[in-house]
Amino acid sequence: MKIVKTVDEVRVIVKEWKKEGLTVGLVPTMGFLHEGHKSLITRAVSENDRVVVSDFVNPTQFGVGEDLESYPRDLERDTMLCEEAGANLIFNPEPENMYFDDFSTYVNIESLSEELCGKSRPIHFRGVGTVVSKLFNIVNPDRAYFGQKDAQQLAIIKRMVRDLNFDIVGCPIIREEDGLAKSSRNTYLSKDERKAALILSKAVKLGEDMAKAGEKDTDKIVSEMIKLIETEPMAKIDYVQAVDAVSVKPVKEMTAPVLVAMAVYIGKTRLIDNFIYEG
Ligand code: PAF
């Protein structure tokens, strides 16, 4: 498996593959890979002849005061995981290779970016849309893979690919055995915080059970989830909200598909989790 650092190198390699008639899958990541990423890579490997994993902590999706500098990085470990999962190429550029000093073009997915995480992270999804578009243009994949854990990101990317004629595959959330959704940011949690973080998946389960049992009022579901999260002293809710899973606009009734999503601080770490009610 190869690791390349520049846009030009990736383009040369992918062009060769395409000349041979091989299909190419792309798994965009910010590195510090875990089982969730591995599930995306494994799926990509099973559906494509060659798989590129981008491993890039993208500065344009971090706001001032967010964790750009401290975001965990471990290329050696990532390389092992990619090798195990059967990827062919890691694209690990430096920010200077992705963004010119006078970079001035952004992909902004209007409306869907304003809800949920967009409220406390106003430039985040513009950065995601921009870097994902760049990766699509650099790698020119036949398919690209994104996880359901970042549900708003997935909804936004689905809208972007629909609007701009790209093509992607959404994949389910991968959880730890005790239910915590896998995330590179879990590494920030102390032992006690790690325990406290379970309140997110417990709240997801509660909400999902209520929906499955036939509760149609999203306010009732959300308020029960909030009540449960508030029993955990280390948790501070950013939001818990029910939105239409396609438009990401708030909904009052559980008319599928509904995305019930949350962002909760455990200490200083902001974690997200969600479920989608498909009816
Ligand atoms: O989900 C992530 O890790 C990032 O937002 C992505 C899609 C790789 C873009 O930087």
Boltz pocket constraint, residues with backbone or C-beta under 6 A from the ligand:
constraints:
  - pocket:
      binder: B
      contacts: [[A, 28], [A, 29], [A, 30], [A, 54], [A, 56], [A, 58], [A, 61], [A, 127], [A, 128], [A, 131], [A, 132], [A, 150], [A, 153]]
      max_distance: 6.0
